[in-house]
């Protein structure tokens, strides 16, 4: 009994010493700032950065750490998000959420290797968190285009629910006090999201797919909003307007992610450029589904930054 008591006293003393050290070294305000900062790491993109030896593919996966939570936005097309994370010494067994921006396979293809990672962790007794999958209710319906019978998630909602907690919602949801899942995006302008991409197969039948499952995240930084997207099928301008409205913040610090500007119609590109010129964000990290001509055009109205696997961004 005395041995257990001594061990407990020693442990409590150690904790108190470490707390005192942290307060002395950083101060309470510095500890609070570290907790409130957001760190974003690019695990998957179409490109890698020079002299960083990671893998790339046409997909996206972004690790977001904020407010004591670890959130993965999308999982790319394959298992390279796991490979790249391992190279970066990032533990993806300790996630709180996997947020899916929409159901296309280049954003959900990594769900199968994610299931394997967590299943093998259980088998081997490796510590892991019970994570939640957060997405729009339409994200797991089959999607087809032309002669491709399936371009949506290859893993069903039912199978995922056997491994992870499922949270499907059209409504906005605060992941932390400052990080918001935007829910279904309102489409209010006349130049974005006007054409369907293939079809969606719903219980009542097949219909044109306007990607109503497309959503994004917004972070309330000290300098304005950081908009974090997967593909922006609902329109990047629509997404920003929804984020501004829900977060009650007009300033935009950064826009990170895909913009779905792939040989866009002239009116869409022009409308986007005019909107961004007026918005005047401090910077933009456009990637994934944003083609070269669109990036060149964007660079004339915003401070466009390079993106690739391994990029780390931090915001207060």
C-alpha positions as CSV (number, residue, x, y, z in Angstrom):
1,X,0.0,0.0,0.0
2,X,2.8,2.4,1.0
3,X,4.5,1.7,-2.4
4,X,1.4,2.7,-4.3
5,X,1.0,5.8,-2.2
6,X,4.6,6.8,-2.8
7,X,4.2,6.3,-6.6
8,X,1.0,8.4,-6.6
9,X,2.7,11.2,-4.6
10,X,5.7,11.1,-7.0
11,X,3.4,11.2,-10.1
12,X,1.4,14.2,-8.7
13,X,4.6,16.0,-7.8
14,X,5.9,15.4,-11.4
15,X,2.7,16.8,-12.9
16,X,2.9,19.9,-10.7
17,X,6.5,20.5,-11.6
18,X,5.8,20.2,-15.4
19,X,2.8,22.6,-15.1
20,X,5.0,25.1,-13.2
21,X,7.7,24.8,-15.8
22,X,5.3,25.4,-18.7
23,X,3.9,28.5,-16.9
24,X,7.4,29.8,-16.2
25,X,8.7,29.1,-19.8
26,X,5.7,30.2,-21.8
27,X,3.3,32.0,-19.5
28,X,-0.4,31.3,-19.4
29,X,-1.2,33.6,-22.3
30,X,1.4,31.8,-24.6
31,X,-0.1,28.4,-23.7
32,X,-3.5,29.7,-24.6
33,X,-2.3,31.1,-27.9
34,X,-0.8,27.7,-28.8
35,X,-4.1,26.0,-28.1
36,X,-6.1,28.5,-30.1
37,X,-3.8,28.6,-33.2
38,X,-4.7,26.5,-36.3
39,X,-2.1,24.4,-38.0
40,X,-2.8,23.0,-41.5
41,X,-0.7,20.4,-43.1
42,X,-1.1,19.3,-46.8
43,X,-1.0,15.5,-46.8
44,X,-2.3,15.0,-50.4
45,X,-2.4,17.3,-53.4
46,X,-1.8,17.0,-57.1
47,X,1.7,18.5,-56.5
48,X,4.6,18.1,-54.1
49,X,7.1,20.8,-53.1
50,X,10.6,20.7,-54.4
51,X,13.1,18.8,-52.3
52,X,10.3,17.3,-50.2
53,X,10.1,13.6,-51.0
54,X,6.4,12.9,-50.7
55,X,3.8,11.3,-53.0
56,X,1.2,13.2,-55.0
57,X,-2.0,12.3,-56.8
58,X,-5.1,14.1,-58.2
59,X,-6.8,14.4,-54.9
60,X,-6.6,16.3,-51.6
61,X,-6.2,15.6,-47.9
62,X,-5.6,18.3,-45.3
63,X,-4.8,17.8,-41.6
64,X,-6.1,20.6,-39.4
65,X,-5.1,20.9,-35.7
66,X,-7.0,23.5,-33.7
67,X,-8.5,23.8,-30.2
68,X,-7.2,20.5,-29.1
69,X,-8.9,18.7,-32.0
70,X,-7.3,16.9,-35.0
71,X,-9.4,16.9,-38.1
72,X,-8.7,15.4,-41.5
73,X,-10.5,17.1,-44.5
74,X,-10.8,14.4,-47.2
75,X,-8.6,11.4,-47.6
76,X,-7.5,11.6,-51.3
77,X,-7.8,8.8,-53.8
78,X,-5.6,6.1,-52.4
79,X,-3.5,5.3,-49.3
80,X,-0.8,8.0,-49.9
81,X,-2.2,10.2,-47.2
82,X,-1.1,7.5,-44.8
83,X,2.3,7.1,-46.4
84,X,2.9,10.9,-46.4
85,X,1.7,11.3,-42.8
86,X,4.1,8.5,-41.7
87,X,7.0,10.3,-43.5
88,X,6.0,13.5,-41.7
89,X,5.8,11.7,-38.3
90,X,2.1,12.4,-38.1
91,X,-0.1,9.9,-36.2
92,X,-3.4,9.5,-38.0
93,X,-4.6,7.0,-35.4
94,X,-5.3,10.1,-33.2
95,X,-8.0,11.9,-35.2
96,X,-11.2,13.3,-33.8
97,X,-12.9,13.8,-37.2
98,X,-12.6,13.0,-40.8
99,X,-14.6,15.6,-42.7
100,X,-15.6,14.8,-46.3
101,X,-16.0,17.9,-48.5
102,X,-18.1,15.8,-50.9
103,X,-18.5,12.2,-52.2
104,X,-16.2,12.1,-55.3
105,X,-13.7,9.2,-55.2
106,X,-10.6,11.5,-55.3
107,X,-11.7,12.8,-51.9
108,X,-13.1,9.5,-50.4
109,X,-10.9,6.8,-52.0
110,X,-8.7,6.7,-48.9
111,X,-11.5,5.5,-46.7
112,X,-10.7,1.9,-47.4
113,X,-7.1,2.2,-46.2
114,X,-8.3,4.2,-43.3
115,X,-10.5,1.4,-42.2
116,X,-7.6,-1.0,-42.5
117,X,-5.4,1.2,-40.4
118,X,-7.9,1.3,-37.6
119,X,-8.8,-2.4,-37.9
120,X,-5.1,-3.4,-37.7
121,X,-4.6,-1.1,-34.8
122,X,-7.3,-3.0,-32.9
123,X,-5.8,-6.3,-33.8
124,X,-2.3,-5.2,-32.7
125,X,-3.4,-3.4,-29.6
126,X,-2.1,0.0,-30.9
127,X,-3.8,3.0,-29.2
128,X,-6.2,4.8,-31.5
129,X,-9.1,7.2,-31.1
130,X,-12.8,6.6,-31.9
131,X,-13.1,9.0,-34.8
132,X,-16.3,10.5,-36.3
133,X,-17.0,10.8,-40.1
134,X,-18.7,14.2,-40.8
135,X,-20.3,14.7,-44.2
136,X,-23.4,15.9,-46.0
137,X,-26.2,13.2,-46.2
138,X,-25.8,12.9,-50.0
139,X,-22.1,12.2,-49.8
140,X,-22.4,8.4,-50.0
141,X,-24.9,8.1,-52.8
142,X,-23.5,6.5,-56.0
143,X,-22.4,9.0,-58.6
144,X,-21.8,8.3,-62.3
145,X,-20.6,10.3,-65.3
146,X,-20.7,9.3,-69.0
147,X,-19.4,5.8,-69.3
148,X,-18.0,5.7,-65.7
149,X,-20.5,3.8,-63.6
150,X,-19.1,5.0,-60.2
151,X,-17.1,8.2,-59.4
152,X,-18.4,8.4,-55.8
153,X,-17.3,6.7,-52.6
154,X,-16.5,3.1,-53.0
155,X,-17.2,2.5,-49.4
156,X,-20.9,2.6,-48.3
157,X,-22.3,4.6,-45.4
158,X,-23.4,1.3,-43.8
159,X,-19.9,-0.2,-43.9
160,X,-18.3,2.9,-42.6
161,X,-20.7,3.0,-39.7
162,X,-19.4,-0.4,-38.5
163,X,-16.0,1.2,-37.9
164,X,-16.6,4.8,-37.2
165,X,-19.2,7.2,-35.7
166,X,-21.2,8.7,-38.6
167,X,-22.5,12.3,-38.4
168,X,-24.3,13.2,-41.6
169,X,-25.7,16.8,-41.7
170,X,-26.8,19.5,-44.0
171,X,-26.5,21.9,-41.1
172,X,-23.4,23.9,-40.0
173,X,-21.5,22.4,-37.1
174,X,-18.8,23.9,-34.9
175,X,-15.9,21.4,-34.7
176,X,-14.2,23.7,-32.2
177,X,-15.0,27.2,-30.9
178,X,-13.4,28.7,-34.0
179,X,-13.6,26.0,-36.7
180,X,-16.9,25.6,-38.6
181,X,-18.2,22.9,-40.9
182,X,-20.3,25.0,-43.2
183,X,-23.0,22.4,-44.1
184,X,-25.0,22.6,-47.3
185,X,-23.9,25.7,-49.2
186,X,-26.5,28.3,-50.3
187,X,-26.1,29.1,-54.0
188,X,-27.0,32.7,-54.6
189,X,-24.9,34.1,-57.4
190,X,-25.5,33.7,-61.1
191,X,-22.1,32.4,-62.3
192,X,-21.2,29.3,-60.1
193,X,-22.5,25.7,-59.8
194,X,-24.8,26.0,-62.8
195,X,-24.0,22.8,-64.6
196,X,-24.3,19.2,-63.2
197,X,-21.4,16.8,-63.1
198,X,-22.8,13.5,-64.2
199,X,-25.7,12.0,-62.2
200,X,-26.5,10.9,-58.6
201,X,-28.4,7.7,-58.0
202,X,-30.9,8.2,-55.2
203,X,-33.6,5.8,-53.9
204,X,-36.2,7.6,-56.0
205,X,-34.1,7.4,-59.2
206,X,-31.1,8.9,-61.1
207,X,-30.9,12.6,-61.5
208,X,-28.4,15.3,-62.6
209,X,-25.8,15.8,-59.9
210,X,-25.3,19.4,-58.9
211,X,-23.1,18.3,-56.0
212,X,-25.3,19.5,-53.2
213,X,-23.1,17.5,-50.9
214,X,-20.2,19.8,-51.5
215,X,-19.2,21.8,-48.4
216,X,-16.1,23.3,-46.8
217,X,-14.6,24.5,-43.5
218,X,-14.0,28.1,-42.1
219,X,-11.7,29.1,-39.4
220,X,-12.1,32.3,-37.4
221,X,-8.5,33.7,-37.1
222,X,-7.5,36.9,-35.5
223,X,-7.0,38.5,-38.9
224,X,-10.1,37.2,-40.6
225,X,-11.5,33.9,-42.0
226,X,-9.5,31.1,-43.4
227,X,-11.7,29.2,-45.9
228,X,-10.7,25.5,-46.4
229,X,-12.1,23.7,-49.4
230,X,-12.0,20.3,-51.1
231,X,-13.3,21.1,-54.6
232,X,-15.7,24.0,-54.3
233,X,-18.3,22.4,-56.6
234,X,-20.8,24.7,-54.9
235,X,-18.7,27.7,-56.0
236,X,-15.9,29.3,-54.0
237,X,-17.7,32.7,-53.9
238,X,-20.9,31.0,-52.6
239,X,-18.8,29.2,-50.0
240,X,-17.1,32.4,-48.8
241,X,-20.4,34.2,-48.5
242,X,-21.8,31.4,-46.4
243,X,-18.7,31.5,-44.2
244,X,-18.9,35.2,-43.7
245,X,-22.6,35.1,-42.8
246,X,-22.3,32.2,-40.4
247,X,-19.1,33.4,-38.7
248,X,-20.3,37.1,-38.7
249,X,-16.9,38.1,-40.1
250,X,-16.3,40.1,-43.4
251,X,-12.5,39.8,-43.5
252,X,-10.9,36.9,-45.3
253,X,-7.3,36.1,-44.5
254,X,-6.7,33.0,-46.7
255,X,-8.4,30.6,-49.1
256,X,-6.9,27.1,-49.1
257,X,-7.9,24.2,-51.3
258,X,-9.5,23.3,-54.7
259,X,-11.6,25.8,-56.6
260,X,-12.9,23.6,-59.3
261,X,-11.7,26.0,-62.0
262,X,-10.9,23.4,-64.7
263,X,-11.3,25.2,-68.1
264,X,-14.2,27.1,-66.5
265,X,-16.9,28.9,-68.5
266,X,-15.8,32.5,-69.2
267,X,-18.6,33.9,-67.1
268,X,-17.7,31.7,-64.1
269,X,-14.0,32.7,-64.2
270,X,-14.8,36.4,-64.7
271,X,-17.3,36.4,-61.9
272,X,-14.9,34.7,-59.6
273,X,-12.1,37.2,-60.4
274,X,-14.4,40.2,-59.9
275,X,-15.6,38.8,-56.6
276,X,-12.1,38.1,-55.3
277,X,-10.8,41.5,-56.5
278,X,-13.5,43.1,-54.3
279,X,-13.0,40.7,-51.5
280,X,-9.2,41.3,-51.4
281,X,-8.1,38.4,-49.2
282,X,-4.6,38.6,-47.8
283,X,-3.6,35.5,-49.7
284,X,-4.8,32.4,-51.5
285,X,-3.5,28.9,-51.7
286,X,-5.4,27.5,-54.7
287,X,-4.6,23.8,-55.5
288,X,-6.0,20.4,-56.6
289,X,-8.7,21.2,-59.2
290,X,-7.5,24.6,-60.2
291,X,-5.9,24.6,-63.6
292,X,-2.9,26.7,-64.8
293,X,-4.8,29.3,-66.8
294,X,-7.1,29.9,-63.9
295,X,-4.1,30.3,-61.5
296,X,-2.5,32.8,-63.9
297,X,-5.8,34.8,-63.9
298,X,-6.2,34.5,-60.1
299,X,-2.6,35.7,-59.6
300,X,-3.6,39.1,-61.2
301,X,-6.2,39.8,-58.5
302,X,-5.0,38.0,-55.4
303,X,-1.7,37.1,-53.7
304,X,-1.5,33.5,-55.0
305,X,0.8,31.2,-53.1
306,X,2.3,27.8,-54.1
307,X,0.8,24.6,-52.6
308,X,2.2,21.1,-52.5
309,X,2.3,18.0,-50.2
310,X,4.3,18.9,-47.1
311,X,3.2,22.5,-46.9
312,X,2.4,23.7,-43.4
313,X,0.4,26.8,-42.7
314,X,-0.3,28.3,-39.3
315,X,-2.8,31.0,-38.3
316,X,-3.5,32.8,-35.0
